[in-house]
Amino acid sequence: MTNVSTEDLLKTLEEDGKHYLEVLTEESLSVELARYPNPEPKTPHKTDELYYIISGSGKAYVGNERYTLEEGDVLYVEQGLEHDFFDIDEEITALVVFANTEESVLGRSH
């Protein structure tokens, strides 16, 4: 079992000045903390993704659908679909869960 404080994760993300922080990597899933907007190129991933919006607000597109997001919302992205955040009113911080991952979004193999 792994227990991680969200407060500690947010502090580390802020101190490191990064947009992504890997939280957990296991065979069946990978979890990251991410901030949007960010300069990273957006590409469809090889896994299903679940975004839990910790803070912030704005909009996201997933395929041809558009969504308004705010704190506490959950966004599901099926593998292979184009997606991104836009019209961000307040910086979005999200916990991102990647299911059945063979390769980390950060490019590291498991």
C-alpha positions as CSV (number, residue, x, y, z in Angstrom):
1,M,0.0,0.0,0.0
2,T,1.1,3.5,-0.8
3,N,-0.2,6.6,1.0
4,V,0.7,10.1,-0.3
5,S,-0.4,13.4,1.0
6,T,-1.9,15.6,-1.7
7,E,-0.7,18.7,0.2
8,D,2.9,17.3,0.0
9,L,2.5,16.5,-3.7
10,L,1.2,20.0,-4.5
11,K,4.1,21.5,-2.5
12,T,6.7,19.4,-4.4
13,L,5.1,20.4,-7.8
14,E,5.3,24.1,-6.9
15,E,8.9,23.9,-5.6
16,D,10.1,22.0,-8.6
17,G,8.4,24.4,-11.0
18,K,7.3,21.5,-13.2
19,H,3.9,20.7,-14.8
20,Y,3.9,17.0,-14.1
21,L,4.8,14.9,-11.1
22,E,4.7,11.1,-11.1
23,V,2.9,9.9,-8.0
24,L,2.7,6.2,-8.5
25,T,3.7,3.7,-11.1
26,E,2.4,0.1,-11.0
27,E,1.8,-2.6,-13.7
28,S,-1.9,-1.9,-13.8
29,L,-1.9,1.9,-13.5
30,S,0.1,5.1,-13.3
31,V,-0.8,8.2,-11.4
32,E,0.4,11.8,-11.9
33,L,-0.3,15.2,-10.6
34,A,-0.5,17.8,-13.4
35,R,-1.0,21.5,-13.9
36,Y,-2.7,23.1,-16.9
37,P,-2.0,25.1,-18.9
38,N,1.4,23.6,-19.6
39,P,3.8,23.8,-22.6
40,E,4.0,20.0,-23.1
41,P,3.0,18.8,-26.6
42,K,-0.4,17.1,-26.5
43,T,-0.7,13.6,-28.0
44,P,-3.4,10.9,-27.6
45,H,-2.2,8.3,-25.1
46,K,-2.2,4.5,-25.4
47,T,-4.3,4.1,-22.2
48,D,-7.6,5.2,-20.8
49,E,-7.2,8.3,-18.5
50,L,-9.2,9.7,-15.6
51,Y,-8.7,13.4,-14.5
52,Y,-9.8,14.4,-11.1
53,I,-9.8,18.3,-10.9
54,I,-8.3,19.2,-7.6
55,S,-8.5,23.0,-8.2
56,G,-9.0,25.5,-11.0
57,S,-11.5,25.9,-13.8
58,G,-11.7,26.0,-17.5
59,K,-12.7,23.9,-20.4
60,A,-11.5,20.7,-22.0
61,Y,-12.1,18.9,-25.3
62,V,-12.1,15.1,-25.7
63,G,-12.5,14.1,-29.3
64,N,-15.4,16.2,-30.7
65,E,-16.9,16.9,-27.2
66,R,-16.4,20.1,-25.2
67,Y,-16.7,20.3,-21.4
68,T,-16.7,23.0,-18.7
69,L,-14.6,21.9,-15.7
70,E,-14.3,23.1,-12.1
71,E,-12.9,21.8,-8.8
72,G,-14.2,18.3,-8.0
73,D,-15.1,17.3,-11.5
74,V,-13.9,14.1,-13.1
75,L,-13.0,13.8,-16.8
76,Y,-12.7,10.4,-18.6
77,V,-10.6,10.2,-21.8
78,E,-10.7,7.0,-23.8
79,Q,-7.4,5.8,-25.1
80,G,-6.3,7.3,-28.4
81,L,-8.7,10.3,-28.3
82,E,-7.3,13.9,-28.9
83,H,-7.8,16.0,-25.7
84,D,-6.6,19.1,-24.0
85,F,-7.6,21.9,-21.7
86,F,-8.4,25.4,-23.0
87,D,-10.0,28.7,-22.0
88,I,-8.5,28.2,-18.5
89,D,-10.0,30.7,-16.0
90,E,-7.9,29.5,-13.1
91,E,-4.8,27.2,-13.4
92,I,-6.1,23.6,-13.3
93,T,-4.4,21.1,-11.0
94,A,-5.5,17.5,-11.6
95,L,-4.7,14.0,-10.4
96,V,-4.4,11.9,-13.5
97,V,-4.8,8.2,-13.5
98,F,-3.6,6.1,-16.5
99,A,-5.1,2.6,-16.6
100,N,-3.2,-0.5,-17.8
101,T,-0.2,1.4,-18.7
102,E,2.7,-0.2,-20.5
103,E,4.7,3.0,-20.8
104,S,4.6,6.1,-18.7
105,V,3.3,9.3,-20.3
106,L,6.7,10.7,-19.3
107,G,8.3,8.2,-21.6
108,R,9.7,5.8,-19.1
109,S,9.0,2.1,-19.5
110,H,7.9,-0.1,-16.6
